[in-house]
Amino acid sequence: MPFPTVAFAVFFVAAFTANWLLRPHHLVWRATMIVFSLYFCGWVDPWFVLVVVGSAAVNGALATAAHRAMRHGSPTPDSRRLVRVAVAADLAVLGLFAYHGFLLDSVIDAVGAVGLDRTAPVLGLLVPVGISFFTLHAISYVVDVGRGDVEPVGFVDLLLYLAFFPHLLAGPVVRVDELVPQFHERPDPRRIPATDAFVLIGVGLFKFVVIAGYLGRELVDPAFAEPGAAGGVELLVATYAFAVQVYAAFSGAADIAVGCGLLLGIHYPLAFDAPYRAMSVREFWERWNITLSRWLRDYLYIPLGGSRGAATTTYRNLVVTMALGGLWYGAGWNFVVWGGLHGAFLVGERVASAWYAERRDTPLLPEAVSTALRWFLTFNLVCLAWVFFRAGSVGAGLEVVGRIVTLAGGDAGLLTLGALVVVVAVLVGQFLTDSQTLPARARFSGLAPAAQVVVLALVLTVIGALGPDAGAPFRYLPF
């Protein structure tokens, strides 16, 4: 049940009504929200409900056992072993459902390379809704318990934490101690920031449906479908357009999720913070999918050793972390290359920073020029990696990069003024400050609640008119 559909709107109105009618009754409220969330999980296939319930049961039991095996709140060999079993089980379920095709294809290609039989069984498994998000939540929960950072929670709280529908499709990725305590609060419905929620939902829908849909339909999809027919300049602009499209889709979906959470009295952390204003790739990841970046740091990069060892070990940890982070976005070697490139960029920045630190007394360029060049280089490095994210295969990505670098001839007639205006407008908008958008937000906040609902309804009507005719416009949200 994707966000920008009538079915979700009807579903959310029912959930919203039940939420505020039952919120004073903790147990009944949590049970009702679990029913809504499991219905959301089982929208495509009712069997998906068993996956998330099973995840909650297994992780809950192992986390409790690990906690009991600890001594005075500190990990022991037995508690660590139980945590590893839980993490392995989570990854096995994720691999079975989301990556079995990728793993089978990789094995078949490797076997075929040495001349052996390349036939393999086809499992035909559907991917459970939100499996990537509730797997990350499950791993963070059991690891946090195993570290002694949090106490185990009850099965009802854990199941709701894993399955809670606002964040199931688009995040944010939250820790158990950020979300579960809110399940036990009694927020005053009169103090709910409805204005902020309406703005987030309206802007999120516009980004997800209109901007992402328009750029995909008019420029990105046809350019990457037949890169050989497009010129190098067209492919370069299409790559910039995809950078805007992927940001609009991911951040738009996250905005909708956060806005829906606010209407239910649940506060989520910031997910995106103008990533294309970054002056380095490291800053880009501090602004892009912030909660996922935090998860990769705390549950992958640091356990690998982080920056505690030699410089070469740190570089290895960065590349491995980012490559695996890329694989989380999609099952394909092109996603591994996308993540690996970001890891290589982060390593290059560390090396360049160390070199520059020794020459800080003699700046090479004026500060304004240096700032502009740093932004330009960062944006283009990020866009270079986006080519492989979008291309569908490593070979297709290399073809696109090759045609851009050589400024290959060709004209598929893809460049339009409308697409260029949208790309430039979104990039310029990344540099707007809160003070510059405050007047518009203040005028909307000054409206009566009924008037705000009318404005939101008009926005939804415009979005419906401008959006694509068939379904959700973006297919790169994680599993």
N, C-alpha and C positions, 0 to 999 in steps of 0.2 A: 504494500500500500504506500506508494511514493507520496511525498508531501504535496506537490501541486496538483491535486486531483479533487474532484467533488467528493469522492468516497472518503478521503481523509478529512475533508472539512466536516462532513456529517459525523464521522467517527470522533473528531476532536470536540465538537459541540456536545456530544453525549458524554465524553470523558470529562470535559470542563464542568458540566452540570453536576455530574456525580461527585467530582472532586470537591466542590464547595459545599454540597449538601452533606457529605460524609466526613469531611476533614476533622470535625471535632471528635469523631470516634476512631481512634487510631487503628485498631485491629481491623475494623470493618473497612476503613479507608484503604489500608494497605492491601487487603484481600481484593477489594474492588479494582484498585489500580493494577494489581497483578493480572486479574481477569482481562482488563482492557489491553494490557501489554502483551499477554499471551495471545489474545485474539489478533493483535497487530502482527505478532511473530508468525502466526499460523494463517495469515491471509492468503499466501501463495499455496502453502501445503500444510495441513494441520499437523503432519508428522514433525514439522520443525519445532513445535512446542516441546516435544520430548527431548530435543537436543539441548535447549536452553535450561529446561528443568533438570536434565541429567547433569549438565555442567554445574548448576548450583548445588546439586546433591553431592557430587564428587568433590568439588572444590571446598564446599563447606565442611565435609567430613575430614578431608585431609588437612585443611587449615586448622581445624579444632584439634586433631591429633598432633599436628606439629606444635601447636601452642602448649599442649600438655607435656610434650617431650622436652620443652625448653626448661632451663634452670635459672630461676630468679630473673626471668624475662630475657635471658640471653640465649642465642641459638646453640644447639648441640649437634653432634653428628647425626643423631636420629631425626631431629627436627629438620635439618637441612635435607636429609634423604627424602623425607615426606614431601617437602616443598618441591624437590626435583621431580618426584613422581607426579605431583599435581601439574606442574608446568609441562612435563612430557605428555601427559594425557591431554591437556588443552591443545598443545601443538599437534598431536596426532589427530584429534578431531578436526582441527582447522585444516590440516594437510589432506585428510581424507575427503572432506567435502569441497574445499576451495581450490586445492592444488593438485588433486589426483591427476587431472588431465595434463597439466604442465609437467609433473614428475614422470608420468608415463611417456609423454612425448620426448622428454629429455633422455630417458633410458633407451627408448626405441632408436633415437638418432645415434646415441653412443654405440648401441649394439650394431646398428646398420653400418656404422663407420668401419667396423672390423669384419664386415661381411657375413654376419650371422642373421638369422631369421628376424624380421622386424615386426611380426604380428604380435598383437597384445589385446587383452580383453578390454571391452568398453564398459565402464561402470554405469554411466548415465545418471550420476547422482545430481540432484538439484542442490544449489547452495542455499542453506538456511539464511533467512533474512537477518542481517546485522551480525553475522557470525564473527566478522573481524573485530567489531567493537566489543561484543560481550566476551570474546576471548581475551582481548587486552584488559578488560575490567577484571576478569577472573584471575589472570596472571598477576596483575598488580595487587589484588586482594590477598591471594595466598602468599605472595612474596612479602608484602607488608606485615602480615601476621607472623611469618617466619622470621622476619628481622626484629620483631618486637615493637614495631612502630604503631600497630593498632591491635585491639582486642578482637577476637572472633565475634561475628554478629550472628543473629539467629537466621534460620533458613528462610523465613518470610522476608526479612530485610535483604538478605543476600540475593534471593530470586528477584525481588523488585529492583535492586541495584543493577543486576545484570540485564534485566529485560525491560526496564522502564522505557516506554516507547519514544519520548521526545528525542533521546540521544541515540537510539538504536541504529538509525540509518546514516546519520551524518555527524555524530559526536555532539559535543566535545567528549574527549576521553577524561573521565574524572575518577579520582580516588574514592575509596569507600568512605573515608572520614570526611570527604567533602559533600557527599550526597546523603548517606544514610541518616546522619543527625537531622537533616531537614525533613525526613519522613516522620520524625517524632515531634516536630514543631506544630504550633497552631497559628499559622499566619492569619492576620486580619484581612479579609477580602477587600476592605475599604482602603488598605494601604498597599495593595498590589500595584506595581508600576505599570499599569495598563498602557499608558502612553508609550513608554519605552518598548513594550512588547509589540504594540501595533506598528511602530516604526520599524522594528527589527523584522517583523513578518512581511510588511509591505515592501521594504527595501530588499529583503532576502528573496522574495518571490520575483521582484523585478529583475534582480541580478540573475537568478537561476533560470527563469523562464524566458525573459525577453532578451537580455544581453547575451547570455550563453547560447540560447537558441538561435538568435539572429546571426551571430558570428559563425556558429557552426554551419548553419544552412547556407549562408551567402559566400563564405570564404574558406573556412578551415576544412570542412568535410570534402568539398570538391578538390581542393588543392592537394590534400594528403591522399585522396583516393587515386589520383593519377598524377603523381609528381613529375613524371616524365613529360607531361603535356604543358606544365607550367614553367615559366621562366624563373631564374634565380631570384629576381626582385619580388615576384609574386609569392614565391615560397618563403622569402624572408618576412614579408608583411604578414603572410598567413601564420608564420611561427609567432610573430608578435601578437597576432589576433588570438592564437590558441593560448598564449600566456594570459591574456585578458579573459578568455572564455573559461579556462580552468579555474582561475581565481574567482570569477563570477559564480561558477557552479558550486565550488566547494564552500566558499564563504557565504553564498546565498543560502545553501542548505543548512549550514551551521547557524546562520541568523534565524532561520525559521525555527530550528530546534530550540535555540535559546529563548526566542520569543514565546514559543508554546510553553516552555518551562516556566517562564515568568508568569504567564496567565494562570498556571497551576500552582503558583506560590513557590516554585523551585528556582534557585539561582545557580546558573552555570558560569564557569570562568570564561574569559575572553578567548575566542578561538582564532581570530585573524586580526592583524593590526597593520594594515597598509603595507604588505610585504614588498611591494615594488618601489617603495621609497628607500629601501635598504642600501647602505653604502658598502656592504660586504656580504658574502654568501653566509657567513656566520650570522650576521644581523638578519638576513632573509629568513633563516630558520628560527630566529627569535620572534619573528612576526608571522610566519607561515604555519598554519595548523599548530598553534602554540602548545596545546595540550598533548598532541601526538609527539611533538619535539621533546617535550618534558618526559613523556613516557620512554621514548628511545634513549634519552640520557640516563634516566634513573634505573631502567630495567634491562638495558642492553649495553650501552656504552660503559657505564660504571662497573657492572659485573664483569665485563671483559677486561677491566683493568684501568679504564679511563685514561687519564694523563699521568698516572702514578709512576709509570716505568720510563724507559728510555724513549727518546724522541721517535725512533722507528716503531716502537711498540704502540705509542700514541697514534701515529699515523695509520698503522694497521687497524687499530680499534675504530678510528674514524671511518675508514673506508668500509670495513665490515658492517658497522652499525648502519651507515647510510645505504649500503647495498641491500641489507635485509629490510630496512625501512622502505626502500623502493619496492621490494617484493610484496610488502604488505598492501601496496596500492593495487597490485594486479599480478596475475600469474603469467609471467612471461619474461624472457631474458631481456627484452627491451626495458622493462621496469627495473631489473637488476642493474642494467647499464645506466639508467637515469639516476638511481641512487648512488651507484659507484662513482659517477661523474661528480656528484655533489660532494662525496667523500674526498675525491681527488682535489676539488676546488678548495675544500676546507684545509687540506694538507698544504696546498700551495699558498694559501693565505697565511698560515702559521710560519712557513719558511720565509715568505716575503716580509712579514711583520718583524721577524727576528733580524732580517737583513736591514730593514729600514730603521729599526731601533738603534742600530749602531751609527746611523748617519742622521739622527734627528736634528742635530745642530746645524745641518746644512740642507734645508729643504730644497728639493729639486724644482718644484713648481709653486706658483702662488697658491694660496689656500683655496680660492674660489675655483681655479682651474683644476686643482687636485680633487676637490669634492665632486665636480662635474664628471671628471674622468672616472673616479671610483664608482659613481652611480652608473655611468654608461657601461663600464666593464662588468660590474655585477649583474646588471639587467641582462646583458647579452650572454653572459655565462649561464645564467638561469634559463634563458631562452634556448641556448644550445642544448641543455639537458632536456628541456620540454620536447624537443624534436623527437627524441627516442620514446618519451612517454606517450606521444600521440601516434607515432608512425605505425605501430602494430608489430613491428619486428626490427631486429637490429639492422638487417640488410636494407630495409626500407628507410630507416633513419639515416644510414650512411649515404643512401642515394640523395635524400633531401639535403643533407649537409653538403655533399659534394656539389650539387647544383647551385646552392647558395654561394659557396666559397668561390666557385668558378664563374659566378654570374651567368649561368647558362642561358642561352636564348630561348625564346618561347613566349607565347602570350595566350593564355587560356581565357582572357577577358574576365578575370575574377576580381580585380581591384575596382572597388566602387567608392564613391565619396562617402556614402553612408557608413560603410565598414570602417573606413579610415577615421571618420569623425568619432565613432564609438570607441575605437582603440585609443585614440589620443585623449578623449574625454575621460575615460576610466583611468588612464595613467596620470593625467593631471590631477584627477580627483584624489589620488593617493597622497598628494601633498597638502590637501586641505586640512586645516587644524580644527579642533573642536570649537574654537572661538569663531571661526568663519562659518560654521554650520549652525551655530547657536541661534541666530535669529529665526531661521526656519523651524527649528525644533521648538523654540519658545512659542511661536505662533500656533503650532499644532497642539502643544501642551495647554495653551490657553483655551482651547475649544472644550465645550461640554462633552462628557463621555459619549452621548448619543451622536453628537456631531463628528467625533473621532471615528465612530463606527461607520457613519455615512461616508466619510472621506476614504476609509479603508475599503469600503465596498466599491466606491468609484475606482480606486486604484486597482482592485482585483478585476473590475470590468475592463479597464484599459489593458491590464496584463493578459487577460483572456483574449482580447482582440488582437494584441500584438504578438502573442506567443505562437509557437508552432501548433499545427492542427492536430498532431498525433502524439499524445503522451509527453513524458519527460524528455527534455532535449539533450540530456547529458548522460553518457554511459560510463563515466570513469569514476563514479563514487565507489569506494571499496565495497567488499562483499557484505 
